[in-house]
Amino acid sequence: MDDIIEKKPEPQRSGKLETNGLNLFYGSFHALRNITMDIQDRAITAIIGPSGCGKSSLLRIFNRMNDLIPGARVEGKVLLDDVHIYEKTVDVAQLRKKVGMVFQKPNVFPMSVYDNIVIGPRHHGITRKRDLDAIAERSLTQAALWAEVKDNLKKPGLDLSPGQQQLLCIARALAVEPEVILLDRPCSGLDPISTAKIEESLIQLKEQFTIVIAPHNVQQAGRISDRIVFVLMGHLIEEGLSDQVFYNPRDQRTSDYITGRFG
């Protein structure tokens, strides 16, 4: 009898990045639970939720940074342009070239501004100075930092202000020409002026890149995002266009979080 019951087809999803039935475990801890969602190309998607809800874990899924954590295990599918990135045949180094990541604390290398930018291209085989110079200018311009550092490229990157260091990290990620940029609370601890500059840079960058951010706070998500993903205790509660999620959420828990009733 069960054999003749018509099953409803899975809903068709289309995005630059997609997850289908995604589960993440750290040892016996079930961190992400049955996440099915998509990330649209050339848009800013903000992953929001209270501390410890799984935002950073979900970001790290997309370039397999969780591979570096002992005991981490992924079940389900994670697709980049319809390719399952957790297949054994996937070259993780090439994946991380396509999907770059910028962390909460600027991880500037102890070298010059210039060398911070070109270290990635050099690693991937680009050696001609003319090419590296062009990459440095392009990447720093895209990150809205070129005008401030163009006359001091030999200056140690660690001598830059915290806001400039974070822009330098964004430029370094851009230098290898990724398709997706992941940002984990990139403005945490920065002053309002530096935060505004990074937000303005991201809004410009979405014209060329897919951007996924775990923002500093809900207000930042409202300022810069095109789409919202709300995660709570490892569960995907709601996703959709930012205006819809902020002003007409489908789930009461989303409304409660956005309006500050918890989190």
N, C-alpha and C positions, 0 to 999 in steps of 0.2 A: 504493500500500500504506500509506504514511504517513497518508493521509487517513482511513483507517478505524480507525486506532489511537486508542482512547479516551484522552483526556488527562485527568489528574486535575485537579479544580477547585482554584483558589487557595484556601488556608484563609481562612475568614471571620474578620476582625478587627474589633474594636469598641472604640473609645476616644475620649476627648475630642480627643486629638491622635493622628495616625497617620502613619507614613511607609511608603512602598512603593517598594522599589528605589532608595532615596535615595543619590545620589552627590554629593560636594562637591569642587570643584577650586579651588585657589588658583593661578591660572596653570596650570603643568604639574604641580603637586603634587596628588596624589590624596589628599585629607585624610580623607574618609569614603567607605566602599566598600559599596554595595549594602545599605543599612540598611533593614530592614523590621521595624517594631515598633509598639506602641501605648502611649499614656499614658492611664491610667484617670482618670476624673473624680473629684474630691473625694477625692484620695489624694495621698500624697507619694511621688514616684518619684525615686530617687537614681541619677544616672549616675556610675558609678565607673570607675576605671582609672588607670594610671600617668600621670605628667606627659607631655603631648604626644600623648596617645592619641586626642584628638578630642572630649573632653567639652565644652569651651567652644564649639567649632564646632557641635556638635550642638544645644546650648542656643540659640545665636544663629540657627540655622535656623528655630526656631519663631516668631520675630517679625521675620524677615528683616533682622536686624542685619548679616548678611554682605553685604547689598546695598551697604553703605557701604565695603566693602573692594575696592579696585581689583583686577580680575582674578578675583574670586570668581564661580563658576558652579555652579548647582545643576541636577542631573538627577534624574528620578524624581518621585514625588508626596509632598507634605506636606499632610495634611488637618486642618482644624480644623472639627469638627462636619460632616464629610463635604464640606467646601468646600476645594478645592485652593488654598492660599494663595499659590502662585507664578503663578497665572493673571494675565494682564495687566489683567484687569478688577478685580482686588482693590485696594481702597483701603488702602495701606500704613499711613497714619495711623490709620485705624479699626482695622486689625489690631493695631497696637501699643497701642491703647486696650484691646483685648480681652486682649492678651497682654503683660503688663508684665514688666520685667526689673530686677533688683537686682544690682549688680556687686560684685566682690571688694572694691574700695576704695570706701567711702562717697562718693558724688558729691553732697554737700550743696551747694546753691546759696548764694551769698553774700547771703543775705537772712534775714528772720526765720523762726522755726519755722513760724509760721502761713502766711507767704507761700510757703514751701517746699511746704506741703501743697496750697494752693489754686491754685497756678500751673497745674496740669493742668486742673482744672474750669473755671477762667477761660478757658483756651485753647479749651475746648469750648463756650463760650458762657454759662456760669453766672456771673451778675454780682451777684445780690442777696446782700447781706451775711448775711442770716438763713440763706440756703441754704449759703453758703460756711462759715459758723460751724458749721452742723450737719455738713457734710462733714468739717471739720477735727476735730471731736470724735469722730465715728464712726471715721474712719481712724486717728487716734492711739489710740483705745480698742482697735480691732482689732489694732493693732501693739503693744499693752501698754505704751504710752508716755504716755498721757493723764495719768495720776496724777502723773507726774514733771514734766510741762511745762505743765499747764493754767494755772498762775499766772504763766507766763513765756513766753507765746506770741509776744511781741514780741522776745524774746531772739534774737540771731543763731544760726542753726542751727549755724554753725561753732564756737560756744562749747560745744556739747554734747560729752560724752565720746565716744570712738570707738564704743562699743557703742550709745549713744543715737543717734549719727548714723546707724548702720546701721538701727536701728529706724525712724528718721525717713524714711530712703529707702524702707523697706518700706511705711510709712504713705503716703508720697507716691504710690507705685505703686497702693495700694489706693484712693486718692482718686477715681480715674476709673472705679472699679467694674469692674475687669478680670474675666475668667473664669479666666485662667491666670496664675500668677506663676512666673517663671523666676529662679533665684538661682545666681549663679556664685561659689562659695566665699565666701559672705557672712560667715563667721566667721573667715576667715584673718587672723591677727594680733591677734585679740581675746583678752581674758583669759577664763578659764573661767567666771566669773560672767556676763559679758556673753554668752558663747556659750550658756550654759544658758538665759538669758532669751530669746534669739532662737529657740532650738530649741523652747522651751515655746510661744512665740508661733506658730510654724509649725504645731505639732501642733493648736493651737486653730483656726488659719485653714483647715486642710484640711476642716473641716466645711462651708465655704462655697466654697472655691476648689480648683482643680487646681494642684498645686505640683510643679515639677520643679527639682531642685537638683543641682548638681555640688558635693558636700560637701567640707568641709575635709579629711576623712580617712575611712577605712573605718569607724572607730569611730562617727563621727557618722552615717554612713549606717545603721549598725546600730541606733542609738538612735531615729531618727525616721522612717525610711522604711517604707512599706507594700510598695513594689516596688523591685526593683533592675534596672538595666541595666548590664551590664559591657561596656566597649569597650576594645579593645586594637589599637593601630596602625591605627585607622580602621575596624576590623571589629567588628560586634556579635557578641560571643562567647556571651552568655547573658542572658536576661531572665526575670523571674518574681517570685513573692512573696518578700519579703525572707528569711523563715525558710527557705524552700526553697533559695534561692541561698546563704545563709550556712552552713546546716547540712547540706545535701544537694545540692551543686552537680552539674550534669550534666557539666561540662567540667573537666578537670584543671587547665587554665590559670586558671579561676575560683578553684578551691581554692588554687592556688599564690599567687595575688595576695592573696586574703583573709587567708591565714595568714602573709603577709609574706615569702614565698620570693623575690619580686621586686617592684619598684615603689616 
